[in-house]
């Protein structure tokens, strides 16, 4: 692996355990539109709610004709009401502090406008040099646009970045961006798989 110059993190499933928050958010929208709720947290529908951008979620679960109505209602919601349902991953702050002493850090997430508020709520915003969300690019993950933009903002080439993700969308985006990938958790494989942020920091700092 080429020497690293920056580290980019996905949000959901990497920085936070956010399944409960995401399902509560989307079910609020589905209920408003009189559509079926997602009740099984292990279902494919729940996985989509957890990994895809909102337009993709609405198109796949509600149909294209409902996307505009869902997006319009979503704009009226304050995601801060759902943030308390999120759980910060163990050892995250310590790992970010350690990694940030040697590398610029970024977030690249299919979330939209909620990301800055989430980081602020957990007092993590100062760790990251830039945040790239689905609203910043024409094509969200699995397209590489988000990772390319994050690398550009950090002033490094994609090949010298490490992306930490937990989903198939993250793997595909990293491959398309020609970026090193570490799989967080046991769901997907990367050049390295880690089960905690402590393990991630140990591996990066002591290769």
Backbone bond lengths (Angstrom), bond angles and torsions (degrees), N, CA, C in turn:
res aa  C-N    CA-C-N  psi(-1)  N-CA   C-N-CA  omega(-1)  CA-C   N-CA-C  phi
1 X - - - 1.458 - - 1.526 110.17 -
2 X 1.341 116.00 134.58 1.455 120.08 178.00 1.529 110.49 -64.51
3 X 1.343 117.43 152.71 1.467 119.71 178.82 1.529 111.01 -54.97
4 X 1.321 115.77 136.58 1.463 120.34 -179.07 1.521 111.09 -81.58
5 X 1.335 115.06 146.85 1.452 120.75 175.31 1.519 112.53 -123.95
6 X 1.341 117.79 -11.81 1.465 120.84 -179.46 1.521 109.27 -162.74
7 X 1.337 115.55 157.77 1.464 121.59 179.41 1.529 108.62 -129.00
8 X 1.326 115.47 132.11 1.461 122.31 -178.91 1.527 108.24 -119.44
9 X 1.324 116.67 134.72 1.455 122.10 -177.60 1.520 111.43 -114.61
10 X 1.320 116.11 138.83 1.455 120.77 161.76 1.530 107.36 -72.03
11 X 1.327 116.93 165.58 1.463 120.00 -179.50 1.517 112.04 -96.97
12 X 1.336 116.26 -72.26 1.463 121.08 -172.32 1.522 111.38 -69.20
13 X 1.320 115.93 125.91 1.450 120.78 -178.61 1.509 113.56 87.50
14 X 1.333 117.39 -7.41 1.463 121.78 179.08 1.530 110.10 -120.39
15 X 1.309 116.95 -60.96 1.467 120.03 176.06 1.523 111.03 -78.55
16 X 1.338 115.05 -34.55 1.467 120.02 -174.54 1.520 111.48 -139.38
17 X 1.317 114.67 152.50 1.461 121.49 164.98 1.527 106.03 -90.15
18 X 1.302 115.64 106.67 1.471 119.05 -168.46 1.519 113.97 -126.46
19 X 1.328 117.29 17.34 1.463 119.25 -179.42 1.528 112.00 -58.21
20 X 1.321 117.00 -45.13 1.468 120.07 -177.84 1.517 110.99 -61.96
21 X 1.328 116.22 -43.39 1.459 120.25 -178.83 1.520 111.29 -65.54
22 X 1.324 116.38 -44.23 1.462 119.95 -178.31 1.523 111.97 -64.73
23 X 1.335 117.14 -44.20 1.459 119.66 179.28 1.526 111.20 -65.87
24 X 1.315 117.29 -39.41 1.468 119.81 177.91 1.526 110.63 -62.34
25 X 1.317 116.52 -41.43 1.464 121.64 179.45 1.525 111.27 -63.38
26 X 1.319 116.34 -52.65 1.467 119.13 -177.46 1.534 111.62 -68.69
27 X 1.321 117.99 -36.41 1.459 119.37 178.22 1.517 112.23 -65.70
28 X 1.328 116.95 -29.76 1.460 120.22 174.67 1.528 110.19 -62.51
29 X 1.315 116.22 -40.46 1.465 121.33 178.81 1.524 110.64 -71.07
30 X 1.328 116.24 -44.20 1.466 119.84 179.89 1.527 110.97 -60.94
31 X 1.335 116.29 -41.03 1.469 120.04 179.71 1.521 111.04 -63.69
32 X 1.328 116.20 -41.32 1.469 119.96 178.91 1.524 111.30 -60.23
33 X 1.328 116.59 -34.58 1.466 121.29 -178.85 1.528 112.62 -92.22
34 X 1.355 116.07 8.20 1.468 121.39 -179.61 1.521 112.52 57.73
35 X 1.334 115.44 40.55 1.449 122.35 178.86 1.534 109.84 -109.06
36 X 1.331 118.48 157.28 1.476 121.04 -179.76 1.523 111.65 -58.86
37 X 1.330 115.32 141.39 1.455 120.62 177.89 1.524 110.01 -83.71
38 X 1.322 115.83 157.41 1.463 121.81 173.70 1.523 106.62 -92.61
39 X 1.308 116.64 108.79 1.464 120.90 -173.43 1.521 113.67 -106.33
40 X 1.328 117.43 -21.07 1.463 120.92 -179.62 1.528 109.19 -95.89
41 X 1.328 118.19 108.99 1.473 120.10 -176.55 1.514 113.89 -67.32
42 X 1.334 117.67 -11.48 1.459 121.10 -179.57 1.527 112.59 -102.95
43 X 1.311 117.19 4.08 1.463 121.23 -176.40 1.521 111.69 -77.82
44 X 1.337 115.88 165.38 1.460 121.04 175.34 1.524 110.59 -62.84
45 X 1.335 117.39 -35.90 1.464 120.60 178.52 1.530 110.60 -62.80
46 X 1.324 116.93 -40.82 1.460 120.70 178.03 1.522 110.81 -65.61
47 X 1.340 116.23 -38.63 1.469 120.08 178.44 1.523 110.76 -62.01
48 X 1.325 116.57 -41.25 1.463 120.31 177.95 1.527 110.43 -62.53
49 X 1.337 116.39 -43.14 1.470 120.23 179.07 1.522 111.68 -61.65
50 X 1.312 115.96 -27.28 1.459 120.39 -175.49 1.521 113.25 -88.43
51 X 1.348 117.73 -21.69 1.465 119.08 -171.66 1.520 114.87 -119.68
52 X 1.323 117.70 -30.17 1.467 120.67 -172.82 1.524 111.61 -89.47
53 X 1.330 116.07 162.48 1.465 120.92 174.55 1.519 109.37 -72.21
54 X 1.325 117.08 157.82 1.465 121.37 -175.70 1.528 113.46 -56.31
55 X 1.345 120.36 -45.83 1.471 118.65 178.43 1.519 112.73 -57.58
56 X 1.327 117.25 -37.69 1.457 121.01 178.68 1.525 110.52 -68.92
57 X 1.333 116.64 -43.03 1.467 120.59 177.60 1.521 110.54 -56.87
58 X 1.332 116.14 -48.73 1.459 119.85 -176.40 1.531 112.13 -66.59
59 X 1.327 116.27 -39.53 1.457 118.31 -179.68 1.526 111.43 -66.74
60 X 1.323 117.20 -40.97 1.457 120.16 -177.06 1.525 112.62 -74.26
61 X 1.336 117.27 -37.97 1.453 119.44 -174.07 1.526 113.69 -96.06
62 X 1.330 117.85 -23.77 1.460 120.37 -177.75 1.519 113.41 -113.02
63 X 1.317 116.71 -21.18 1.458 120.11 -174.32 1.518 110.94 98.55
64 X 1.321 115.58 150.47 1.468 120.94 -174.40 1.524 112.54 -58.63
65 X 1.322 117.39 -33.34 1.466 120.58 -176.25 1.531 112.71 -68.97
66 X 1.341 117.26 -16.20 1.468 120.96 -178.72 1.522 113.18 -100.82
67 X 1.320 117.45 -3.88 1.468 120.22 -172.78 1.521 111.84 -61.54
68 X 1.324 118.00 -48.30 1.466 120.45 -177.15 1.520 111.70 -61.93
69 X 1.326 116.74 -42.89 1.469 120.30 -179.88 1.527 110.51 -64.00
70 X 1.331 116.09 -40.28 1.458 119.81 179.57 1.527 111.26 -66.96
71 X 1.323 116.44 -43.04 1.470 119.76 179.31 1.517 111.22 -65.03
72 X 1.317 116.74 -39.30 1.466 120.51 -180.00 1.528 110.97 -64.21
73 X 1.334 117.01 -42.68 1.463 118.77 178.54 1.521 110.99 -69.62
74 X 1.331 116.63 -36.89 1.459 120.17 178.77 1.527 111.45 -58.67
75 X 1.334 116.70 -33.89 1.460 120.75 179.60 1.531 112.25 -64.63
76 X 1.322 116.67 -21.24 1.474 120.24 -178.70 1.529 111.70 -87.13
77 X 1.329 117.83 -11.50 1.455 121.19 -177.71 1.524 111.04 -86.38
78 X 1.304 115.50 147.55 1.458 122.03 174.98 1.525 107.31 -104.07
79 X 1.333 116.45 106.43 1.460 119.44 -174.95 1.523 112.22 -64.26
80 X 1.312 117.27 -16.28 1.456 119.18 178.60 1.523 112.15 -59.53
81 X 1.334 117.28 -23.29 1.455 120.74 177.17 1.528 111.78 -67.41
82 X 1.327 116.70 -24.02 1.461 120.61 -176.46 1.535 112.84 -98.55
83 X 1.317 117.44 -15.55 1.464 121.02 -176.74 1.528 112.91 -58.03
84 X 1.358 120.17 -38.13 1.470 119.00 179.02 1.530 114.15 -59.78
85 X 1.332 117.94 -15.80 1.465 120.82 177.37 1.528 111.73 -81.57
86 X 1.321 117.55 -8.90 1.454 121.73 179.66 1.530 110.38 -85.47
87 X 1.324 116.14 149.27 1.465 121.67 179.89 1.520 108.69 -123.04
88 X 1.313 116.43 123.70 1.467 121.23 177.76 1.520 110.04 -68.22
89 X 1.344 116.44 134.98 1.458 120.21 178.76 1.524 110.77 -63.11
90 X 1.311 115.70 141.63 1.459 122.02 -177.84 1.536 110.74 -61.55
91 X 1.307 115.73 135.59 1.460 121.39 177.13 1.512 114.66 77.04
92 X 1.345 117.08 7.50 1.463 119.96 -174.67 1.520 112.23 -64.78
93 X 1.312 117.85 -51.91 1.474 120.45 -176.34 1.516 111.69 -59.01
94 X 1.318 116.20 -43.03 1.460 119.61 -179.39 1.529 111.17 -63.86
95 X 1.329 115.94 -41.37 1.469 119.75 -179.68 1.524 110.96 -67.47
96 X 1.332 117.93 -42.39 1.459 120.49 178.98 1.519 111.32 -63.14
97 X 1.326 116.24 -39.18 1.467 119.88 178.10 1.523 110.44 -62.60
98 X 1.315 116.36 -44.33 1.458 120.85 -178.85 1.517 111.74 -67.78
99 X 1.340 116.89 -47.36 1.458 120.85 -178.87 1.525 111.34 -66.84
100 X 1.327 115.79 -36.94 1.463 120.30 -177.56 1.512 114.23 -67.27
101 X 1.313 117.22 -15.57 1.462 120.22 176.97 1.529 111.70 -73.94
102 X 1.343 116.66 -17.15 1.459 120.80 -176.57 1.523 114.28 -123.35
103 X 1.348 117.19 -18.81 1.453 120.36 -176.13 1.529 110.58 -138.45
104 X 1.343 117.40 143.15 1.461 118.78 168.08 1.530 108.70 -70.19
105 X 1.319 116.28 141.65 1.460 122.12 -176.09 1.522 110.31 -115.99
106 X 1.328 115.62 149.13 1.461 120.76 179.32 1.520 109.58 -143.42
107 X 1.330 115.19 163.44 1.461 122.64 172.32 1.519 107.74 -117.70
108 X 1.336 116.54 135.04 1.460 122.15 173.40 1.518 106.95 -129.94
109 X 1.322 117.11 109.80 1.451 121.30 -170.33 1.517 112.06 -138.33
110 X 1.331 115.86 148.38 1.456 120.72 174.31 1.517 112.45 -76.77
111 X 1.323 117.14 -0.04 1.459 119.89 169.61 1.525 109.17 -63.84
112 X 1.342 115.33 164.36 1.452 119.94 177.60 1.514 111.01 -109.86
113 X 1.313 116.55 -119.31 1.465 121.87 -172.91 1.521 113.88 -70.75
114 X 1.328 118.43 -12.22 1.469 120.34 -176.30 1.526 113.29 -75.52
115 X 1.319 118.98 -18.74 1.457 120.84 -170.22 1.526 113.80 -60.20
116 X 1.333 120.34 -47.42 1.467 118.39 179.13 1.526 112.98 -59.65
117 X 1.335 117.30 -38.82 1.461 120.63 -179.97 1.523 111.39 -67.19
118 X 1.341 116.72 -36.69 1.460 120.24 178.25 1.527 110.25 -62.81
119 X 1.328 117.17 -48.80 1.463 120.26 -179.74 1.525 111.57 -63.81
120 X 1.310 116.20 -38.53 1.468 120.27 178.77 1.522 110.78 -64.61
121 X 1.335 117.12 -42.40 1.467 121.43 -179.00 1.516 111.22 -58.97
122 X 1.332 116.74 -39.62 1.460 121.14 -177.93 1.530 112.86 -93.97
123 X 1.336 116.96 8.73 1.481 122.69 179.22 1.521 111.55 56.03
124 X 1.343 115.28 45.61 1.453 121.08 179.85 1.524 112.87 -114.86
125 X 1.317 117.68 -6.58 1.456 120.93 -170.87 1.524 112.76 -61.54
126 X 1.329 117.72 -30.86 1.469 119.89 -176.48 1.524 112.60 -72.48
127 X 1.324 117.81 -11.95 1.461 120.28 -179.15 1.532 112.48 -78.59
128 X 1.328 117.78 -20.35 1.458 120.87 -169.12 1.526 112.21 -110.81
129 X 1.322 114.94 131.44 1.462 120.91 179.94 1.517 111.39 -75.18
130 X 1.325 117.54 -29.76 1.463 120.43 179.06 1.521 109.86 -154.37
131 X 1.320 115.16 155.80 1.463 123.15 176.27 1.520 107.50 -126.35
132 X 1.317 116.93 126.92 1.460 121.71 176.09 1.525 107.83 -116.51
133 X 1.330 116.61 125.75 1.457 121.39 -179.26 1.528 109.90 -120.43
134 X 1.316 115.53 177.07 1.465 120.49 179.91 1.519 112.25 -61.99
135 X 1.328 116.79 -19.66 1.465 120.21 -179.40 1.524 112.46 -80.95
136 X 1.312 116.62 -9.35 1.464 120.12 -176.75 1.522 113.65 -94.43
137 X 1.327 116.61 -8.76 1.462 119.62 -174.64 1.528 110.29 -133.64
138 X 1.323 114.88 160.67 1.467 119.60 177.92 1.515 111.57 -74.06
139 X 1.342 116.52 -33.14 1.456 120.65 -175.95 1.526 109.29 -130.76
140 X 1.339 118.44 114.09 1.469 120.99 178.98 1.518 111.30 -73.44
141 X 1.318 117.05 176.86 1.456 120.69 175.40 1.528 109.39 -56.93
142 X 1.332 118.32 136.47 1.473 127.96 24.94 1.524 115.73 -89.15
143 X 1.327 119.43 4.09 1.461 120.22 174.12 1.532 109.01 -65.76
144 X 1.325 118.25 154.72 1.461 120.88 -177.48 1.526 114.21 -83.49
145 X 1.346 117.39 -3.25 1.465 121.26 -173.03 1.525 113.10 -51.14
146 X 1.316 116.00 -44.56 1.464 121.34 -175.97 1.521 111.58 -64.70
147 X 1.318 116.90 -41.38 1.463 120.45 -179.74 1.521 110.90 -71.97
148 X 1.315 117.17 -38.12 1.461 119.78 176.39 1.527 111.12 -62.09
149 X 1.340 116.58 -41.45 1.461 119.97 179.99 1.523 110.86 -66.78
150 X 1.320 117.23 -41.03 1.461 120.28 178.33 1.522 110.61 -61.45
151 X 1.331 116.91 -45.12 1.465 120.28 178.92 1.522 110.88 -61.99
152 X 1.329 116.46 -41.80 1.460 120.44 179.70 1.521 110.85 -61.86
153 X 1.325 116.27 -44.20 1.470 119.90 179.93 1.518 111.48 -65.48
154 X 1.324 116.92 -31.62 1.457 120.83 179.21 1.525 112.24 -81.23
155 X 1.331 116.17 -11.50 1.453 120.62 177.84 1.510 114.05 77.79
156 X 1.341 117.12 29.25 1.467 121.07 179.67 1.525 109.05 -131.25
157 X 1.309 116.93 164.42 1.457 120.72 176.46 1.531 109.08 -82.65
158 X 1.320 115.86 153.44 1.459 120.33 -179.10 1.526 111.41 -59.01
159 X 1.324 116.73 -35.78 1.461 120.98 -177.12 1.524 112.88 -65.50
160 X 1.326 117.06 -19.02 1.466 121.47 179.81 1.527 111.94 -101.38
161 X 1.340 117.20 10.72 1.469 121.86 178.42 1.520 110.73 -104.60
162 X 1.309 115.61 150.10 1.457 122.96 171.37 1.521 108.22 -112.26
163 X 1.341 116.45 126.70 1.454 120.97 177.26 1.519 108.86 -107.22
164 X 1.330 116.24 128.74 1.456 122.59 -179.36 1.526 107.91 -107.02
165 X 1.324 116.99 114.29 1.460 120.58 -177.33 1.507 111.80 -140.16
166 X 1.340 115.49 178.20 1.462 118.54 -175.24 1.525 113.90 -137.99
167 X 1.332 118.07 6.63 1.460 119.54 -174.09 1.520 111.33 -132.45
168 X 1.316 114.85 168.18 1.464 120.57 176.88 1.524 110.98 -60.80
169 X 1.332 116.55 -36.55 1.469 119.93 177.73 1.524 110.59 -61.11
170 X 1.325 116.84 -38.94 1.462 120.98 179.93 1.525 111.21 -66.63
171 X 1.325 116.35 -43.15 1.466 120.61 178.49 1.524 110.21 -60.18
172 X 1.314 116.42 -47.44 1.465 120.84 -177.95 1.524 110.85 -63.12
173 X 1.331 116.94 -41.53 1.463 120.45 179.83 1.525 110.87 -64.18
174 X 1.325 117.04 -42.55 1.465 120.94 -179.64 1.524 111.41 -64.37
175 X 1.328 116.67 -43.18 1.461 120.36 178.77 1.522 110.32 -62.77
176 X 1.336 116.50 -44.87 1.465 120.40 -179.40 1.525 111.71 -64.84
177 X 1.331 116.27 -33.18 1.469 120.79 -179.73 1.521 112.54 -84.82
178 X 1.346 117.11 -5.99 1.466 122.64 -175.75 1.525 110.68 58.51
179 X 1.317 113.67 45.73 1.454 121.50 -176.86 1.524 109.41 -114.42
180 X 1.323 116.95 142.58 1.456 120.68 175.32 1.527 109.35 -60.44
181 X 1.344 115.79 143.97 1.464 119.44 -176.16 1.521 110.98 -132.26
182 X 1.326 115.36 132.05 1.458 122.29 172.06 1.520 107.53 -114.19
183 X 1.320 116.28 129.41 1.459 122.06 178.59 1.525 109.40 -86.93
184 X 1.326 116.10 122.89 1.461 121.06 178.86 1.530 108.11 -95.26
185 X 1.333 116.65 119.36 1.452 120.67 -176.45 1.521 110.70 94.66
186 X 1.318 115.16 -169.57 1.462 119.65 -173.56 1.517 113.57 -108.48
187 X 1.342 117.46 18.84 1.465 119.31 -172.65 1.522 113.09 -88.95
188 X 1.332 117.57 -32.24 1.461 120.76 -177.83 1.523 109.31 -141.26
189 X 1.312 115.49 162.63 1.457 120.42 -179.77 1.520 110.64 -105.52
190 X 1.319 116.18 145.37 1.456 122.40 173.21 1.517 108.80 -133.54
191 X 1.318 116.79 -163.48 1.459 119.26 173.98 1.525 109.94 -61.61
192 X 1.316 114.47 -23.13 1.462 122.04 177.53 1.530 107.21 -151.41
193 X 1.309 117.21 145.14 1.458 122.18 173.82 1.521 108.47 -116.33
194 X 1.323 116.89 129.89 1.461 121.34 178.24 1.518 108.75 -125.05
195 X 1.304 115.81 150.91 1.464 120.91 -178.39 1.516 113.23 -108.33
196 X 1.318 116.91 -2.01 1.463 120.17 179.75 1.525 109.30 -156.70
197 X 1.320 115.55 162.77 1.455 119.57 177.43 1.528 110.99 -73.10
198 X 1.306 116.60 -27.94 1.463 119.82 175.08 1.529 109.82 -62.98
199 X 1.336 115.95 -44.23 1.469 120.37 177.85 1.515 111.09 -64.46
200 X 1.331 117.04 -39.52 1.462 120.91 178.27 1.526 110.66 -60.25
201 X 1.323 116.60 -49.18 1.467 120.15 -178.96 1.522 111.69 -62.42
202 X 1.330 116.70 -40.58 1.463 119.88 178.94 1.527 110.87 -62.03
203 X 1.333 116.62 -42.91 1.465 120.15 -178.81 1.516 111.60 -67.32
204 X 1.333 118.03 -43.71 1.456 121.00 -177.97 1.517 111.47 -67.55
205 X 1.328 116.04 -43.69 1.456 120.31 -175.37 1.520 112.96 -79.55
206 X 1.339 117.57 -23.69 1.471 120.12 -178.33 1.518 109.51 -130.47
207 X 1.354 117.71 63.70 1.464 120.10 -176.67 1.519 112.68 -64.55
